[in-house]
Amino acid sequence: MKHMIRVFRELGERLNKELYNIKEEEYIKLAIKDNSWFTEASIKYAIKAIIENYLQEDKIKEWVEQYNIKESITPKNIAVIMAGNIPLVGFFDLMSVLVSGNKCLYKASSKDSVLIEHTISLLKAIEPNILIEELNDTQKIDAVIATGGDNAVRLFKDIYGDIPAIYRGSRFSIAILTGDETEIELKTITDDIFMHSGLGCRNVSMIFTPQDYDLNQLTNAFKSYKNISSKYTNNYIQNRAIMKLDGFNFVDGKFFTLTIEDQPSHIISNINIVNYTNIEAVKEWILSYENEIQCVVSTNTSLPFHIEIGEAQKPTLSDYPDRVDTLLFLTNIN
């Protein structure tokens, strides 16, 4: 475990050096070619978040000290089936498997294979004997961590139903505004909404606002946002046209739309707005959707699943996806 902590610290240092030359890196161009939802800005944002929140030695030590991880164990074969909707989204599971002393049999998504393979190549350069292999049909699997859409999860359960597993399907995130947010805070929340083209489960797609809230505050704060992929823009143009044809009432933010709707939005580039009068009722609503909500962005720290504004796309090591303790799962596999 101590050795792996040093390996991941070194990985952070190498990734940090690359950040300054990212425009010249061929793998970044290839990653965007493979997934046109990615941008240089979104890739850089994801790498920086990983460096700052996952790959600092003190943070890793504090994280693993909460668990009973033995220095010498017989490694289990853990299959990690990764999503590819945002850059390096599968990295946390890979890191968790290795830190727990197990062997990672990974299957990268075709949409994010370039970034995953590059990161793994850096790990192997640091530690040639690191326990990472690409998943194939011949390996014995002791447990699985699989992430994908709801249909993919059903398929995973059919394939791996008889072994210990963590399955992660679709979720969504929301923001709760109090009405007292500063202009800077409203601008900061744009990364929570638009970064990674709104595709991740931590991307805010629904905003609760106080009754009679002036939506111009949002459109004015959001209008300067620049980190949008061409795929996102195309979706906005198409969805705006459809809403016009169908007679929907919406606010046009010029690269996004706002609609008054008390259900989660499943339309890329559209944000549903819910007016509220009672914060306790909002808390009840959140709890009624607790198995579907990933995080709640707000300045109100009393809310369930609370995340500070601007931090939705920067999870910490203990901020487990779907609130399932990944490292506890990995250390308890028999």
MILUMGU-848195 format. One record per residue (C-alpha): x negated, y, z; residue number from 0; residue in three letters. Coordinates in nm, 2 decimals, always signed. Last residue first. Example, Ala and Ser with C-alpha at 12.3 -4.5 7.8 and 13.67 -1.06 7.14 Angstrom:
BEGIN
+--------+--------+--------+-----+---------+
!   east !  north !     up ! num ! residuo !
+--------+--------+--------+-----+---------+
!  -1.37 !  -0.11 !  +0.71 !   1 !     SER !
!  -1.23 !  -0.45 !  +0.78 !   0 !     ALA !
+--------+--------+--------+-----+---------+
//
This chain:
BEGIN
+--------+--------+--------+-----+---------+
!   east !  north !     up ! num ! residuo !
+--------+--------+--------+-----+---------+
!  +1.35 !  -1.29 !  +0.02 ! 333 !     ASN !
!  +1.39 !  -0.93 !  -0.09 ! 332 !     ILE !
!  +1.40 !  -0.70 !  +0.21 ! 331 !     ASN !
!  +1.11 !  -0.47 !  +0.11 ! 330 !     THR !
!  +1.26 !  -0.39 !  -0.23 ! 329 !     LEU !
!  +1.61 !  -0.31 !  -0.10 ! 328 !     PHE !
!  +1.46 !  -0.09 !  +0.17 ! 327 !     LEU !
!  +1.26 !  +0.09 !  -0.11 ! 326 !     LEU !
!  +1.57 !  +0.15 !  -0.32 ! 325 !     THR !
!  +1.79 !  +0.29 !  -0.05 ! 324 !     ASP !
!  +2.12 !  +0.32 !  -0.24 ! 323 !     VAL !
!  +2.25 !  +0.68 !  -0.23 ! 322 !     ARG !
!  +2.36 !  +0.65 !  -0.59 ! 321 !     ASP !
!  +2.00 !  +0.75 !  -0.69 ! 320 !     PRO !
!  +1.79 !  +0.78 !  -0.37 ! 319 !     TYR !
!  +1.69 !  +1.12 !  -0.24 ! 318 !     ASP !
!  +1.41 !  +0.98 !  -0.02 ! 317 !     SER !
!  +1.13 !  +1.04 !  -0.27 ! 316 !     LEU !
!  +1.26 !  +1.39 !  -0.35 ! 315 !     THR !
!  +1.50 !  +1.48 !  -0.64 ! 314 !     PRO !
!  +1.40 !  +1.77 !  -0.86 ! 313 !     LYS !
!  +1.68 !  +1.80 !  -1.12 ! 312 !     GLN !
!  +1.94 !  +1.91 !  -0.86 ! 311 !     ALA !
!  +1.70 !  +2.15 !  -0.69 ! 310 !     GLU !
!  +1.80 !  +2.48 !  -0.83 ! 309 !     GLY !
!  +2.08 !  +2.55 !  -0.57 ! 308 !     ILE !
!  +2.02 !  +2.33 !  -0.27 ! 307 !     GLU !
!  +2.16 !  +1.98 !  -0.27 ! 306 !     ILE !
!  +2.45 !  +1.86 !  -0.05 ! 305 !     HIS !
!  +2.58 !  +1.51 !  -0.06 ! 304 !     PHE !
!  +2.87 !  +1.61 !  +0.17 ! 303 !     PRO !
!  +2.91 !  +1.99 !  +0.22 ! 302 !     LEU !
!  +2.79 !  +2.15 !  +0.54 ! 301 !     SER !
!  +2.49 !  +2.31 !  +0.37 ! 300 !     THR !
!  +2.70 !  +2.57 !  +0.18 ! 299 !     ASN !
!  +2.45 !  +2.73 !  -0.06 ! 298 !     THR !
!  +2.57 !  +2.47 !  -0.31 ! 297 !     SER !
!  +2.49 !  +2.19 !  -0.54 ! 296 !     VAL !
!  +2.68 !  +1.86 !  -0.47 ! 295 !     VAL !
!  +2.50 !  +1.54 !  -0.57 ! 294 !     CYS !
!  +2.56 !  +1.20 !  -0.74 ! 293 !     GLN !
!  +2.94 !  +1.19 !  -0.74 ! 292 !     ILE !
!  +3.12 !  +0.88 !  -0.87 ! 291 !     GLU !
!  +3.13 !  +0.66 !  -0.55 ! 290 !     ASN !
!  +3.20 !  +0.97 !  -0.34 ! 289 !     GLU !
!  +3.50 !  +1.08 !  -0.55 ! 288 !     TYR !
!  +3.75 !  +1.09 !  -0.26 ! 287 !     SER !
!  +3.48 !  +1.22 !  -0.04 ! 286 !     LEU !
!  +3.43 !  +1.52 !  -0.27 ! 285 !     ILE !
!  +3.81 !  +1.59 !  -0.28 ! 284 !     TRP !
!  +3.82 !  +1.58 !  +0.10 ! 283 !     GLU !
!  +3.53 !  +1.83 !  +0.11 ! 282 !     LYS !
!  +3.72 !  +2.06 !  -0.13 ! 281 !     VAL !
!  +4.02 !  +2.04 !  +0.09 ! 280 !     ALA !
!  +3.80 !  +2.16 !  +0.38 ! 279 !     GLU !
!  +3.68 !  +2.45 !  +0.17 ! 278 !     ILE !
!  +4.04 !  +2.58 !  +0.13 ! 277 !     ASN !
!  +4.13 !  +2.83 !  -0.14 ! 276 !     THR !
!  +3.99 !  +2.65 !  -0.44 ! 275 !     TYR !
!  +3.97 !  +2.72 !  -0.82 ! 274 !     ASN !
!  +3.83 !  +2.44 !  -1.03 ! 273 !     VAL !
!  +3.61 !  +2.51 !  -1.34 ! 272 !     ILE !
!  +3.52 !  +2.24 !  -1.58 ! 271 !     ASN !
!  +3.19 !  +2.29 !  -1.77 ! 270 !     ILE !
!  +3.17 !  +2.21 !  -2.14 ! 269 !     ASN !
!  +2.83 !  +2.16 !  -2.33 ! 268 !     SER !
!  +2.87 !  +1.78 !  -2.34 ! 267 !     ILE !
!  +3.23 !  +1.68 !  -2.28 ! 266 !     ILE !
!  +3.30 !  +1.44 !  -2.00 ! 265 !     HIS !
!  +3.41 !  +1.71 !  -1.76 ! 264 !     SER !
!  +3.52 !  +1.59 !  -1.41 ! 263 !     PRO !
!  +3.88 !  +1.67 !  -1.33 ! 262 !     GLN !
!  +4.04 !  +1.98 !  -1.18 ! 261 !     ASP !
!  +4.04 !  +2.17 !  -1.51 ! 260 !     GLU !
!  +4.00 !  +2.54 !  -1.60 ! 259 !     ILE !
!  +3.77 !  +2.53 !  -1.90 ! 258 !     THR !
!  +3.43 !  +2.69 !  -1.95 ! 257 !     LEU !
!  +3.24 !  +2.66 !  -2.27 ! 256 !     THR !
!  +2.87 !  +2.65 !  -2.36 ! 255 !     PHE !
!  +2.63 !  +2.80 !  -2.61 ! 254 !     PHE !
!  +2.81 !  +3.13 !  -2.68 ! 253 !     LYS !
!  +2.97 !  +3.14 !  -2.33 ! 252 !     GLY !
!  +3.32 !  +3.09 !  -2.47 ! 251 !     ASP !
!  +3.59 !  +3.08 !  -2.21 ! 250 !     VAL !
!  +3.86 !  +2.82 !  -2.27 ! 249 !     PHE !
!  +4.23 !  +2.78 !  -2.33 ! 248 !     ASN !
!  +4.27 !  +2.48 !  -2.56 ! 247 !     PHE !
!  +4.48 !  +2.52 !  -2.87 ! 246 !     GLY !
!  +4.38 !  +2.19 !  -3.03 ! 245 !     ASP !
!  +4.21 !  +2.36 !  -3.32 ! 244 !     LEU !
!  +4.02 !  +2.59 !  -3.09 ! 243 !     LYS !
!  +3.92 !  +2.30 !  -2.87 ! 242 !     MET !
!  +3.79 !  +2.11 !  -3.17 ! 241 !     ILE !
!  +3.58 !  +2.40 !  -3.29 ! 240 !     ALA !
!  +3.43 !  +2.45 !  -2.95 ! 239 !     ARG !
!  +3.35 !  +2.08 !  -2.93 ! 238 !     ASN !
!  +3.16 !  +2.09 !  -3.26 ! 237 !     GLN !
!  +2.96 !  +2.40 !  -3.19 ! 236 !     ILE !
!  +2.88 !  +2.29 !  -2.84 ! 235 !     TYR !
!  +2.77 !  +1.95 !  -2.96 ! 234 !     ASN !
!  +2.54 !  +2.10 !  -3.22 ! 233 !     ASN !
!  +2.39 !  +2.32 !  -2.96 ! 232 !     THR !
!  +2.32 !  +2.02 !  -2.73 ! 231 !     TYR !
!  +2.16 !  +1.84 !  -3.02 ! 230 !     LYS !
!  +1.94 !  +2.14 !  -3.10 ! 229 !     SER !
!  +1.81 !  +2.13 !  -2.74 ! 228 !     SER !
!  +1.87 !  +2.41 !  -2.49 ! 227 !     ILE !
!  +1.60 !  +2.56 !  -2.27 ! 226 !     ASN !
!  +1.69 !  +2.93 !  -2.33 ! 225 !     LYS !
!  +1.92 !  +3.05 !  -2.05 ! 224 !     TYR !
!  +1.98 !  +3.43 !  -2.08 ! 223 !     SER !
!  +2.36 !  +3.39 !  -2.11 ! 222 !     LYS !
!  +2.40 !  +3.20 !  -1.79 ! 221 !     PHE !
!  +2.41 !  +3.49 !  -1.54 ! 220 !     ALA !
!  +2.65 !  +3.69 !  -1.76 ! 219 !     ASN !
!  +2.87 !  +3.38 !  -1.83 ! 218 !     THR !
!  +2.88 !  +3.30 !  -1.46 ! 217 !     LEU !
!  +2.96 !  +3.64 !  -1.32 ! 216 !     GLN !
!  +3.21 !  +3.68 !  -1.61 ! 215 !     ASN !
!  +3.40 !  +3.40 !  -1.44 ! 214 !     LEU !
!  +3.54 !  +3.64 !  -1.18 ! 213 !     ASP !
!  +3.66 !  +3.43 !  -0.89 ! 212 !     TYR !
!  +4.04 !  +3.48 !  -0.83 ! 211 !     ASP !
!  +4.04 !  +3.18 !  -0.59 ! 210 !     GLN !
!  +3.70 !  +3.07 !  -0.49 ! 209 !     PRO !
!  +3.50 !  +2.86 !  -0.74 ! 208 !     THR !
!  +3.44 !  +2.49 !  -0.78 ! 207 !     PHE !
!  +3.20 !  +2.41 !  -1.07 ! 206 !     ILE !
!  +3.20 !  +2.09 !  -1.27 ! 205 !     MET !
!  +2.94 !  +1.95 !  -1.51 ! 204 !     SER !
!  +2.64 !  +1.98 !  -1.29 ! 203 !     VAL !
!  +2.35 !  +1.76 !  -1.41 ! 202 !     ASN !
!  +2.24 !  +1.50 !  -1.15 ! 201 !     ARG !
!  +2.40 !  +1.22 !  -1.36 ! 200 !     CYS !
!  +2.18 !  +1.33 !  -1.64 ! 199 !     GLY !
!  +2.30 !  +1.44 !  -1.99 ! 198 !     LEU !
!  +2.35 !  +1.82 !  -1.94 ! 197 !     GLY !
!  +2.10 !  +1.90 !  -2.21 ! 196 !     SER !
!  +1.80 !  +1.79 !  -1.99 ! 195 !     HIS !
!  +1.83 !  +2.12 !  -1.80 ! 194 !     MET !
!  +2.18 !  +2.28 !  -1.86 ! 193 !     PHE !
!  +2.37 !  +2.26 !  -1.53 ! 192 !     ILE !
!  +2.11 !  +2.23 !  -1.25 ! 191 !     ASP !
!  +1.87 !  +2.44 !  -1.45 ! 190 !     ASP !
!  +2.14 !  +2.71 !  -1.48 ! 189 !     THR !
!  +2.18 !  +2.72 !  -1.10 ! 188 !     ILE !
!  +1.88 !  +2.95 !  -1.08 ! 187 !     THR !
!  +2.06 !  +3.22 !  -1.27 ! 186 !     LYS !
!  +2.35 !  +3.21 !  -1.02 ! 185 !     LEU !
!  +2.10 !  +3.22 !  -0.74 ! 184 !     GLU !
!  +1.93 !  +3.52 !  -0.89 ! 183 !     ILE !
!  +2.26 !  +3.71 !  -0.94 ! 182 !     GLU !
!  +2.33 !  +3.65 !  -0.57 ! 181 !     THR !
!  +2.58 !  +3.40 !  -0.45 ! 180 !     GLU !
!  +2.85 !  +3.53 !  -0.22 ! 179 !     ASP !
!  +3.15 !  +3.38 !  -0.41 ! 178 !     GLY !
!  +3.12 !  +3.05 !  -0.21 ! 177 !     THR !
!  +3.03 !  +2.84 !  -0.52 ! 176 !     LEU !
!  +3.05 !  +2.46 !  -0.51 ! 175 !     ILE !
!  +2.86 !  +2.28 !  -0.78 ! 174 !     ALA !
!  +2.93 !  +1.93 !  -0.91 ! 173 !     ILE !
!  +2.74 !  +1.62 !  -1.01 ! 172 !     SER !
!  +2.84 !  +1.32 !  -1.23 ! 171 !     PHE !
!  +2.80 !  +0.95 !  -1.22 ! 170 !     ARG !
!  +2.76 !  +0.67 !  -1.47 ! 169 !     SER !
!  +2.62 !  +0.33 !  -1.38 ! 168 !     GLY !
!  +2.35 !  +0.21 !  -1.15 ! 167 !     ARG !
!  +2.30 !  -0.16 !  -1.07 ! 166 !     TYR !
!  +2.07 !  -0.26 !  -0.78 ! 165 !     ILE !
!  +2.01 !  -0.64 !  -0.78 ! 164 !     ALA !
!  +1.94 !  -0.96 !  -0.58 ! 163 !     PRO !
!  +1.98 !  -1.26 !  -0.82 ! 162 !     ILE !
!  +2.29 !  -1.45 !  -0.94 ! 161 !     ASP !
!  +2.46 !  -1.18 !  -1.15 ! 160 !     GLY !
!  +2.15 !  -1.11 !  -1.37 ! 159 !     TYR !
!  +2.30 !  -1.15 !  -1.72 ! 158 !     ILE !
!  +2.67 !  -1.09 !  -1.65 ! 157 !     ASP !
!  +2.58 !  -0.81 !  -1.41 ! 156 !     LYS !
!  +2.36 !  -0.64 !  -1.67 ! 155 !     PHE !
!  +2.64 !  -0.65 !  -1.92 ! 154 !     LEU !
!  +2.88 !  -0.48 !  -1.69 ! 153 !     ARG !
!  +2.61 !  -0.22 !  -1.61 ! 152 !     VAL !
!  +2.57 !  -0.16 !  -1.99 ! 151 !     ALA !
!  +2.94 !  -0.08 !  -2.02 ! 150 !     ASN !
!  +2.92 !  +0.16 !  -1.72 ! 149 !     ASP !
!  +2.62 !  +0.34 !  -1.88 ! 148 !     GLY !
!  +2.27 !  +0.25 !  -1.78 ! 147 !     GLY !
!  +2.04 !  +0.17 !  -1.49 ! 146 !     THR !
!  +1.91 !  -0.17 !  -1.39 ! 145 !     ALA !
!  +1.70 !  -0.27 !  -1.08 ! 144 !     ILE !
!  +1.65 !  -0.64 !  -1.08 ! 143 !     VAL !
!  +1.53 !  -0.91 !  -0.84 ! 142 !     ALA !
!  +1.32 !  -1.23 !  -0.83 ! 141 !     ASP !
!  +1.27 !  -1.26 !  -1.21 ! 140 !     ILE !
!  +1.08 !  -1.55 !  -1.36 ! 139 !     LYS !
!  +0.92 !  -1.44 !  -1.69 ! 138 !     GLN !
!  +1.00 !  -1.60 !  -2.03 ! 137 !     THR !
!  +1.25 !  -1.36 !  -2.17 ! 136 !     ASP !
!  +1.03 !  -1.05 !  -2.16 ! 135 !     ASN !
!  +0.97 !  -0.75 !  -1.94 ! 134 !     LEU !
!  +0.66 !  -0.54 !  -2.00 ! 133 !     GLU !
!  +0.41 !  -0.59 !  -1.74 ! 132 !     GLU !
!  +0.29 !  -0.38 !  -1.44 ! 131 !     ILE !
!  +0.10 !  -0.51 !  -1.13 ! 130 !     LEU !
!  -0.20 !  -0.28 !  -1.14 ! 129 !     ILE !
!  -0.53 !  -0.46 !  -1.22 ! 128 !     ASN !
!  -0.67 !  -0.19 !  -1.44 ! 127 !     PRO !
!  -0.62 !  +0.08 !  -1.17 ! 126 !     GLU !
!  -0.67 !  +0.44 !  -1.29 ! 125 !     ILE !
!  -0.67 !  +0.36 !  -1.66 ! 124 !     ALA !
!  -0.37 !  +0.13 !  -1.59 ! 123 !     LYS !
!  -0.18 !  +0.41 !  -1.43 ! 122 !     LEU !
!  -0.26 !  +0.64 !  -1.72 ! 121 !     LEU !
!  -0.13 !  +0.38 !  -1.97 ! 120 !     SER !
!  +0.18 !  +0.35 !  -1.76 ! 119 !     ILE !
!  +0.25 !  +0.72 !  -1.79 ! 118 !     THR !
!  +0.20 !  +0.71 !  -2.17 ! 117 !     HIS !
!  +0.43 !  +0.40 !  -2.19 ! 116 !     GLU !
!  +0.70 !  +0.58 !  -2.00 ! 115 !     ILE !
!  +0.67 !  +0.90 !  -2.20 ! 114 !     LEU !
!  +0.68 !  +0.72 !  -2.54 ! 113 !     VAL !
!  +0.96 !  +0.47 !  -2.43 ! 112 !     SER !
!  +1.22 !  +0.74 !  -2.35 ! 111 !     ASP !
!  +1.49 !  +0.69 !  -2.61 ! 110 !     LYS !
!  +1.39 !  +0.33 !  -2.68 ! 109 !     SER !
!  +1.47 !  +0.26 !  -2.31 ! 108 !     SER !
!  +1.18 !  +0.11 !  -2.12 ! 107 !     ALA !
!  +1.20 !  -0.25 !  -2.00 ! 106 !     LYS !
!  +0.97 !  -0.30 !  -1.70 ! 105 !     TYR !
!  +0.85 !  -0.60 !  -1.51 ! 104 !     LEU !
!  +0.71 !  -0.43 !  -1.20 ! 103 !     CYS !
!  +0.52 !  -0.65 !  -0.96 ! 102 !     LYS !
!  +0.57 !  -0.60 !  -0.59 ! 101 !     ASN !
!  +0.37 !  -0.43 !  -0.31 ! 100 !     GLY !
!  +0.65 !  -0.19 !  -0.21 !  99 !     SER !
!  +0.45 !  +0.09 !  -0.37 !  98 !     VAL !
!  +0.46 !  -0.09 !  -0.70 !  97 !     LEU !
!  +0.84 !  -0.14 !  -0.70 !  96 !     VAL !
!  +0.91 !  +0.21 !  -0.58 !  95 !     SER !
!  +0.68 !  +0.36 !  -0.85 !  94 !     MET !
!  +0.87 !  +0.18 !  -1.13 !  93 !     LEU !
!  +1.20 !  +0.28 !  -0.98 !  92 !     ASP !
!  +1.10 !  +0.64 !  -0.97 !  91 !     PHE !
!  +0.96 !  +0.64 !  -1.32 !  90 !     PHE !
!  +1.28 !  +0.53 !  -1.49 !  89 !     GLY !
!  +1.41 !  +0.89 !  -1.55 !  88 !     VAL !
!  +1.08 !  +0.97 !  -1.73 !  87 !     LEU !
!  +1.25 !  +1.23 !  -1.96 !  86 !     PRO !
!  +1.63 !  +1.23 !  -1.95 !  85 !     ILE !
!  +1.88 !  +1.00 !  -2.11 !  84 !     ASN !
!  +1.65 !  +0.71 !  -2.14 !  83 !     GLY !
!  +1.78 !  +0.45 !  -1.88 !  82 !     ALA !
!  +1.54 !  +0.19 !  -1.75 !  81 !     MET !
!  +1.56 !  -0.18 !  -1.68 !  80 !     ILE !
!  +1.33 !  -0.26 !  -1.39 !  79 !     VAL !
!  +1.27 !  -0.63 !  -1.34 !  78 !     ALA !
!  +1.11 !  -0.71 !  -1.01 !  77 !     ILE !
!  +0.87 !  -1.00 !  -0.99 !  76 !     ASN !
!  +0.79 !  -1.06 !  -0.62 !  75 !     LYS !
!  +0.44 !  -1.00 !  -0.50 !  74 !     PRO !
!  +0.31 !  -1.24 !  -0.23 !  73 !     THR !
!  +0.23 !  -1.00 !  +0.05 !  72 !     ILE !
!  -0.08 !  -0.83 !  +0.19 !  71 !     SER !
!  -0.05 !  -0.48 !  +0.32 !  70 !     GLU !
!  +0.30 !  -0.53 !  +0.46 !  69 !     LYS !
!  +0.57 !  -0.27 !  +0.40 !  68 !     ILE !
!  +0.80 !  -0.22 !  +0.70 !  67 !     ASN !
!  +0.96 !  +0.10 !  +0.60 !  66 !     TYR !
!  +0.97 !  +0.46 !  +0.73 !  65 !     GLN !
!  +0.59 !  +0.50 !  +0.68 !  64 !     GLU !
!  +0.65 !  +0.47 !  +0.30 !  63 !     VAL !
!  +0.81 !  +0.81 !  +0.27 !  62 !     TRP !
!  +0.57 !  +1.01 !  +0.49 !  61 !     GLU !
!  +0.27 !  +0.85 !  +0.31 !  60 !     LYS !
!  +0.42 !  +0.94 !  -0.03 !  59 !     ILE !
!  +0.48 !  +1.30 !  +0.08 !  58 !     LYS !
!  +0.13 !  +1.34 !  +0.22 !  57 !     ASP !
!  -0.03 !  +1.20 !  -0.10 !  56 !     GLU !
!  +0.17 !  +1.42 !  -0.34 !  55 !     GLN !
!  +0.30 !  +1.22 !  -0.64 !  54 !     LEU !
!  +0.67 !  +1.21 !  -0.59 !  53 !     TYR !
!  +0.80 !  +1.57 !  -0.53 !  52 !     ASN !
!  +0.54 !  +1.80 !  -0.69 !  51 !     GLU !
!  +0.41 !  +1.57 !  -0.96 !  50 !     ILE !
!  +0.75 !  +1.43 !  -1.05 !  49 !     ILE !
!  +0.91 !  +1.77 !  -1.07 !  48 !     ALA !
!  +0.63 !  +1.89 !  -1.29 !  47 !     LYS !
!  +0.68 !  +1.59 !  -1.52 !  46 !     ILE !
!  +1.05 !  +1.66 !  -1.55 !  45 !     ALA !
!  +1.01 !  +2.03 !  -1.62 !  44 !     TYR !
!  +0.74 !  +1.96 !  -1.88 !  43 !     LYS !
!  +0.97 !  +1.72 !  -2.06 !  42 !     ILE !
!  +1.26 !  +1.96 !  -2.04 !  41 !     SER !
!  +1.05 !  +2.25 !  -2.17 !  40 !     ALA !
!  +0.90 !  +2.05 !  -2.46 !  39 !     GLU !
!  +1.25 !  +1.95 !  -2.56 !  38 !     THR !
!  +1.44 !  +1.62 !  -2.53 !  37 !     PHE !
!  +1.78 !  +1.57 !  -2.69 !  36 !     TRP !
!  +1.59 !  +1.49 !  -3.01 !  35 !     SER !
!  +1.48 !  +1.15 !  -2.87 !  34 !     ASN !
!  +1.23 !  +0.96 !  -3.07 !  33 !     ASP !
!  +1.09 !  +1.27 !  -3.24 !  32 !     LYS !
!  +1.08 !  +1.45 !  -2.90 !  31 !     ILE !
!  +0.88 !  +1.17 !  -2.75 !  30 !     ALA !
!  +0.65 !  +1.16 !  -3.05 !  29 !     LEU !
!  +0.57 !  +1.53 !  -3.02 !  28 !     LYS !
!  +0.50 !  +1.49 !  -2.65 !  27 !     ILE !
!  +0.28 !  +1.19 !  -2.72 !  26 !     TYR !
!  +0.07 !  +1.41 !  -2.95 !  25 !     GLU !
!  -0.04 !  +1.64 !  -2.67 !  24 !     GLU !
!  -0.14 !  +1.98 !  -2.80 !  23 !     GLU !
!  +0.17 !  +2.15 !  -2.66 !  22 !     LYS !
!  +0.12 !  +1.98 !  -2.33 !  21 !     ILE !
!  -0.23 !  +2.13 !  -2.27 !  20 !     ASN !
!  -0.16 !  +2.29 !  -1.93 !  19 !     TYR !
!  +0.06 !  +2.00 !  -1.82 !  18 !     LEU !
!  -0.21 !  +1.75 !  -1.89 !  17 !     GLU !
!  -0.41 !  +1.85 !  -1.59 !  16 !     LYS !
!  -0.11 !  +1.80 !  -1.37 !  15 !     ASN !
!  -0.05 !  +1.46 !  -1.51 !  14 !     LEU !
!  -0.41 !  +1.36 !  -1.42 !  13 !     ARG !
!  -0.37 !  +1.49 !  -1.06 !  12 !     GLU !
!  -0.04 !  +1.32 !  -1.02 !  11 !     GLY !
!  -0.18 !  +0.99 !  -1.14 !  10 !     LEU !
!  -0.46 !  +1.03 !  -0.89 !   9 !     GLU !
!  -0.21 !  +1.06 !  -0.61 !   8 !     ARG !
!  -0.02 !  +0.76 !  -0.75 !   7 !     PHE !
!  -0.34 !  +0.55 !  -0.73 !   6 !     VAL !
!  -0.43 !  +0.67 !  -0.38 !   5 !     ARG !
!  -0.08 !  +0.57 !  -0.25 !   4 !     ILE !
!  -0.13 !  +0.24 !  -0.43 !   3 !     MET !
!  -0.45 !  +0.17 !  -0.24 !   2 !     HIS !
!  -0.28 !  +0.24 !  +0.09 !   1 !     LYS !
!  +0.00 !  +0.00 !  +0.00 !   0 !     MET !
+--------+--------+--------+-----+---------+
//
